[in-house]
């Protein structure tokens, strides 16, 4: 099982939220100190010192928790590394994590320094003044990393939505937008996916399972150079490159998707040349295509293995399921060395 490594990243707080949390905890600790029977100056120092140490500890610990729960990008499987680059940018992500580490270490260090200063004070007013100075510096440091906290909050929301993958026979659905990939995924696996009649309904990667077969629905691709592809398309490219054992290329024979047969075949050939992975062409929407046109398409695709279906009307889906089970058997035998 390839768990999404970003699932455990904690909620990223705003600077004000983190400071308020730290101050509340500091006041609670101070309240306990006030109840102790100590000489008045010693008690005043102890109250202020514990406030400072608690505020520093809460802030530093919360920032460190984010760091500890966020997986180092360089240690991630290649697929997830590439997804970080596509969705948020690796360099910016690393820079922001570095800023949190800097802030955590600095605030913890300052907490110790200011606590020691408070111990040497000669009256409660001086102790309170040093505590206020520390709080001001801590607020200033958090303000400096506010952009980084904001970036990481957005990054977390994007990355935690990446699916978890099983280490099993994986089929990736590919093709132009609106050719029926999501419909086919839903019919085969029962996966809850959004299906609409406009391009790029699928904004990310959806995963479903048909028995021991993992089926991945990818965002639609357009027939254009890799450097021109948008972030949605690049997610499909990464799934094809790193996850697929078999590609089912979905071709809309009706052309109701808005793309011609020629455009779809051009994309098919590009995928064939780009990835050294077995491809099966699924001719979809055969219920709304005339026979003569269908024969012409099959002639153009004579070098490919072809399956004819209508995902929406569930025509030939049983045959497709049997075919996929046979592929699973061959995959399992190859893995076991039989």
MARLUM-158436 format. One record per residue (C-alpha): x, y, z. Coordinates in steps of 0.001 Angstrom, whole numbers, plus 524288, in hexadecimal, padded with zeros to 5 digits. Example, Ala and Ser with C-alpha at 12.3 -4.5 7.8 and 13.67 -1.06 7.14 Angstrom:
<sites>
8300C7EE6C81E78;835667FBDC81BE4;
</sites>
This chain:
<sites>
800008000080000;805C080D1A7FBE1;7FFC98160980629;7FE92824578030A;80A4A8297080ADF;803D3836B380CC6;7F7CB831DA81402;7FDFF8342B82154;802048425981F5E;7FB35849CD82A6B;7F2E7855DF8282D;7FB71861B082561;7F80186CD882EB9;7F84687B5C82BEB;8024188330833E9;7F7488894E83C02;7F14787C0583EE7;7FE318764B84337;8018A8820084BB4;7F418882128521F;7F56C8739F85526;802E2875CD85B15;7FE6F8817786342;7F2B887A068689B;7FB7286EBD86C85;805468783287279;7FAD087EDB87A92;7F5D2871C187F64;8036E86DE7883F3;8054F87B4B88A33;7F88B879AD891A3;7FDB686D2A897AC;80A478741089B9D;8029A87F068A247;7FC5E874F38AB49;80996870C88B0C2;80EA9876578BD6F;81B5287D178B9DB;82205889D98BD64;81BA1894D08B599;82743897B98AC9C;82A388895B8AA67;81BE5887028A71B;81B7E8929C89DBF;8278388DA9896C0;8223587FC78964A;8152F8844D89077;81BC488C16885A0;82626881D188310;81C26876FB881A4;813FD87F6D87891;81FBA8818386FCE;824008735486FEA;8163386E7886D5B;8138E877ED8622A;820A08747D85BF0;81E54865F385DA6;810728661C8581C;8146F86DC584C04;820F98661D84996;81A70858F584C07;80F1385BDA842DB;8183286018837F8;820D58544683A49;814F584B5E839DF;811EA8504082C23;81FF584D878282F;8200383FEF82E47;8130383BFA82836;816B4840E081AA6;81E67836BA812FA;82B7683B3780D2C;8290183CBB7FE9D;835E78366D7FAC8;831FF829C5801C7;824BB828827FB31;8219881EDC7F043;8240A8253F7E321;8157E826A17E01C;8131382EB17EC54;81F4A836D67EA2A;81A7783A637DCA5;80CD983D4B7E1E4;8129E846E97EBB2;8196584DB87E070;80CFE84E2C7D830;803938523E7E2E5;80B9585BA57EB36;819D785C1D7E6D6;824B6854BE7EDC0;82DF48604A7EF8E;82381868E47F5B5;81ED685DA17FE2B;82C9585B2380356;82EF2869AD80589;8229C86ABC80DBF;8263385EE6815ED;83385865058182A;82D0D8719481CDA;82523869FE826DF;8316C8634882BD7;8385C8706582D0B;82CFD8765A83496;82B5786AA383D8F;839B286A388414F;83AE6878EC842F9;82EDE87A6284B9D;8332986EFF85424;840B48751C85582;83B1B88283858B3;8320087C70862B1;83DA08770086A19;84520883C386936;839E388C4786DFB;83682882B3878DA;8446E883F287DF2;8437A892D387D44;837128927988565;83DF788AB189003;84791895F6891C7;83D628A0C2892EF;83C688A8CE89F60;82DC88ABB489F55;820E38A6B589963;81FEF8B23B88FF3;82D008AEFD889C0;8292C8A09A88891;81C478A437881EC;823708AD80878A6;82CCC8A2AA8743E;821688994187256;81A568A344869D2;826B38A556861EB;8278E896C685F51;819428961785B31;81BA28A142851B3;8274289A6384B9F;81FD488D8B84A8E;814838947F843C4;81E1889AEF83A6F;8244588DD3836DD;816F2887B38345D;8133A8936C82C02;81F6589128823D2;81B41883408209E;80CFA8869981E2C;80E758851F80F49;814DB877D08112A;80A1A8734581A68;7FFF0877A781077;806DA8707F80586;807EA863FC80D7B;7F997864B781143;7F5AA864E5802E9;7FFC885A707FF8E;7FAA9851A280A63;7ECC4852688051F;7F17384EA87F784;7FADA843DF7FB7C;7F25E83D21805A2;7E82B83AA37FB07;7F1848320D7F35A;7EC80824157F383;7F2448181C7F9F5;7F68180D827F08A;7F6F87FEDA7F243;802E57F75D7EDC4;7FB0E7EF637E40F;7F7D97EE537D595;7F4D97FC447D18E;7ED7B800F37C5AC;7EDF380F4F7C21B;7E3178152E7B9D8;7E7F181F357B00E;7E24B827487A526;7DCC5834877A1B7;7D3A083BA27AB1A;7C5698375B7AAE3;7C79B82A627A3D7;7C192822787AEF3;7CCEB81EE47B7EA;7C5E3822917C475;7B97981BB57C014;7C13380F5A7BD50;7C803810097CA86;7BAE6811597D14E;7B4DD8060F7C9BC;7C0597FD007CC31;7C31D800427DA63;7B7C5807E17DFFB;7C1038130D7E32D;7BA5F81FDF7E695;7BF6D8292B7DC1D;7BA62835DB7D679;7B501834507C8C2;7B1378401B7C07A;7B0FB843D67B232;7BBBA84DF67B278;7CA6984C257B0FB;7D32C8497B7BCAE;7C840845147C5B5;7D2C583C797CBA5;7DBD88460B7D27F;7E48683BA37D87D;7E69082D197D987;7DB3A824337DD6B;7DD45816297E1B2;7D3E080AAF7E1AA;7D5757FC0B7E33E;7CF897F0D97DBAF;7D33A7E5227E3E1;7E2107E5057E495;7E32E7EE4E7D917;7E6137FC8A7DC0E;7E064805E57D200;7E4B6814067D16C;7DCF881E947CA88;7E5AF829B67C626;7E294837897C19F;7E08A838C57B301;7EC5283B1B7AA61;7ED3D843DB79E87;7F5918414E7929F;8006084B1D79505;80EAA84B457994D;811E4847C57A744;816BE8557A7AA7D;8097885B257A6AB;801958523E7AF88;7FADD8580D7BB68;7FBDC853007C957;7EFA484AAE7C7CA;7F51D843C97BBD4;80269841D57C237;7FBED839DE7CCF9;7F735830737C272;804E082FBD7BCBB;80AA482C497CA0C;80081821A57CC6D;8036881BAA7BF28;8120581C537C150;813008173D7CF4D;806C280F657D255;801B9808957C620;803917FA197C337;7F9C37FB737B824;7F40F807567B15D;7E600807547ACE7;7E53E812217A2E0;7D718816797A1E6;7D36381B2979451;7C627821A479222;7C1C081C4778504;7B60E82589784BF;7BEDA8318C785A4;7B4B78378E78EC0;7BFF683A82797EB;7C36A8459478EB2;7CFC083F7778925;7D117838D277BF8;7D53F82AC477A10;7E1D782FB9773EB;7E4FA8381877FD5;7E23982CB0788EA;7EAB18235A78109;7F5B582D61780F7;7F52482DBE78FC4;7F4E981EE579038;8013781E3178805;807D08286E7907C;804EC8206A79CBD;809C28141B795E8;816A681ACE792A1;817FB8213879FFE;815718157F7A8CE;81A73807A17A746;80E10801F27AD3A;8043A7F8C97A6A4;7F8AC800447A0FC;7EB067FB4B79E25;7E1EA804467969A;7D403804C079BA8;7CAA0809B779162;7C01C8103279989;7B25D814FA79614;7B06B80AC278B75;7A1B880BFF78DB8;7A1D58197978752;7AB5F816C877C3E;7A7B98111876EEF;7ADA88041576AF0;7B4B78092D75EFA;7BBBA8139E766EE;7BF1A809837713C;7C51D8007976708;7CD4980BB1761D7;7D24F80ED376F86;7D5C88009A7720F;7DD5D8003A76556;7E54780BFD769A6;7E819805307768E;7EB877F7C977124;7F8AC7F80377824;7F1F07F90878561;7EA2A7EFA478D9A;7DC1F7F4A978D73;7D01A7F3037960C;7C3047F8F579225;7B9E57FDBF79CD4;7AFE2807A97A12A;7B30580AF97AF41;7A6A6812E37B0EC;79DA4808377AB89;7A6177FD547B16B;7A7D27F6C27A42D;7B2B37EC747A42A;7B6FE7EFFA7B1F1;7B6827E1B67B5F0;7BFDE7DE7C7AADD;7C8D37E9737AF46;7C8957E4657BD47;7CC2A7D6A77B8B5;7D7527DC577B0BC;7DC797E3DD7BC74;7DBEE7D7B77C507;7E4197D05C7BB07;7EDFF7DB617BB42;7EE477DA7E7CA1F;7F1187CBDC7C962;7FC947CE1B7C039;801A57D9187C8D9;800BD7D08B7D509;807D27C5497CE5A;812C07CE457C9D7;814877D3B77D785;814E07C6527DDBC;81E6C7C1727D364;815897B6567CF18;
</sites>
